[in-house]
């Protein structure tokens, strides 16, 4: 008797692909359809902005039920001495992995959502039940040890998959294809395109790959970075029944545009007492604080001085660094994610960004789409995002009515062709303004079109003090130069002086004119 009949083989092949496919690509829907045939129900959970709707996907539940029944049947055949080829054993193993993941995924989710202490967040007492299931299905003579993998490693991969799905879906809302592609890119940044290879060996090496997130301001680049950083592989200790690190304590964001070069170096590398004026004690930098399974996120990477770029390049090439004022090497073992809203190609051509650093950063590049692109692809993106943001701001009960008010205001005052220069961040402010004041008056719609003319008029009329002239001119030059360093060079001033004089409101108005 054959180990598998034709229908069982087809179902196993489909489930095997579902076990390892990218859940944010359309291939998942294709494999669900193949697994269920005529029982497949069209469902758009893959593209929907609300992760909680995934639980309502009837296809997932049906496939899990089929997997449970087929696993019992095939386990019985193996116990009875049925002969199976190595390929069939591989399909059976993938079936078991699929079944075990869905059997325990809610417990992994409870670990993510639970409000527990740092120590308790690492504990997973249900590993013992998982181990019983694992051994029951895979500790059989026909299944060779090489096909089983270590149960604690499988358990760790399951927790990583659950975290990756949770944070990717909750961080990147939207039903448009650009939003869906962004979620798929995040998944690949965590696991690569080949989850099988990742499970075999790459899980221990992904920290060596630097990720660069690009895109306009307000598109959620830090949310992308956080989703990747919080989904790193963490080994599991079966003896202690706990994970070896707390993933919630392993993400270290640093906004480089808000700091002077010296403070950037101090925050990143640390310093010794007396290394510079104000260094009254030794300081440990983020590169040293970051654990081996942690992530340092460098936002606005294009803002750093060339001298700091050289030091950061050394970190990426040799994984070593020195504290300011020290000579001994220290080792960085974590992962680096960088982000920028600038065109690094143009920055390199202008000599403001080192090519060698860029080629160290671009081994994995994610492009965050603008809100305008997303709405152009799918007009339903705007109401879906308005509802998503309203839920975060006002709660589930009040969100639908607030979202309707936001849509009405947009239709009446801005129009559906409004370009949203501030992207999702601006839409969030729109929702907040409508909630509080029943209106939203964006700078771009309320007069920024004549911001430059107003500046020229004030200069010509002699209405500005010397301090106001300096403040506004510094803002204009910075808006054109794109960095404090370049603005300081053009003005012949110290970088810190330029930074202290930039007017944030005027800068927003000037930048809106260039969108």
WOZIZI-V253803 format. One record per pair of residues at least 12 apart in sequence whose ideal C-beta (glycine too) atoms are under 6 Angstrom apart, sorted by the first residue. I is the first residue (numbers start at 0). J is the second residue. Records with the same first field share a line. If there is no record, write none. Layout:
# WOZIZI-V253803
I=J ; J
This chain:
# WOZIZI-V253803
2=81 ; 83 ; 87
3=87
10=34
11=90 ; 94
13=30 ; 33 ; 34
14=66 ; 94 ; 97
15=90 ; 93
16=30
17=30
18=93 ; 96 ; 97
19=194 ; 195
21=183 ; 186
23=182 ; 183 ; 186
24=183
27=45
31=58
34=62
35=61
40=57 ; 58
42=56
44=56
46=174 ; 179
47=174
48=172 ; 173 ; 174 ; 383 ; 387
50=168 ; 169
63=101
66=94 ; 97 ; 98
67=98
70=94 ; 95 ; 98
73=91
74=136
77=139 ; 141
83=141
88=142 ; 146
92=146
95=136 ; 137
99=132
100=157
103=129
104=161
106=125
107=158 ; 161
111=165
117=245
120=245
121=241 ; 242 ; 245
122=241
124=240
126=154 ; 240
129=154
130=150
133=150
151=235 ; 237
154=235
155=234 ; 235
156=198
159=232
162=230
163=189 ; 230
166=226 ; 229 ; 230
167=182 ; 185 ; 226
170=222 ; 226
172=384 ; 387
173=373 ; 380 ; 384
174=379 ; 383
175=373 ; 376 ; 377 ; 380
176=376
177=368 ; 372 ; 373 ; 376
178=373
184=365
185=223 ; 226
188=210 ; 227 ; 363
189=227 ; 230
202=232
206=334
208=362 ; 363
209=335 ; 360 ; 362
210=336 ; 363
211=337 ; 360 ; 361 ; 364
212=224 ; 338 ; 365
213=339 ; 366
214=366 ; 367
215=340 ; 369 ; 422
216=340
217=421 ; 422 ; 423 ; 424 ; 425
218=367 ; 422
219=423
220=338 ; 367
224=296 ; 336
225=250
228=250 ; 294
229=246 ; 250
231=292
233=246 ; 292
244=290 ; 292
249=293
250=294
251=285 ; 289 ; 295
252=296
253=266 ; 297
254=298
255=297 ; 299 ; 302 ; 303
256=299 ; 302
259=495
260=304 ; 307
261=275
263=303 ; 307
264=307 ; 323
267=284 ; 285 ; 286
268=284 ; 320 ; 322
269=282 ; 283 ; 284 ; 287 ; 322
270=282 ; 322 ; 323 ; 324
271=322 ; 324 ; 325
274=323 ; 324
286=320 ; 331
287=329
289=333
291=332
293=333
294=333 ; 334 ; 336
295=333 ; 335
296=336
297=337
298=338
300=337 ; 339
301=339 ; 341 ; 346 ; 352
302=482
304=484
308=353 ; 356
312=355 ; 356
314=331
315=359
318=330 ; 331
337=360
343=357
369=422
370=419 ; 422 ; 423
371=418 ; 419
382=406
385=402 ; 405
386=398 ; 402
388=427 ; 430
389=401 ; 402 ; 430
392=430
401=434
404=433
405=430 ; 433
408=433
420=443 ; 511 ; 514
442=507 ; 508 ; 511
443=511
447=508 ; 511
450=508
469=500
470=500 ; 502
473=497 ; 500 ; 501
474=501 ; 502 ; 505 ; 506
476=489 ; 490
477=501
478=506 ; 509 ; 510
483=497 ; 498
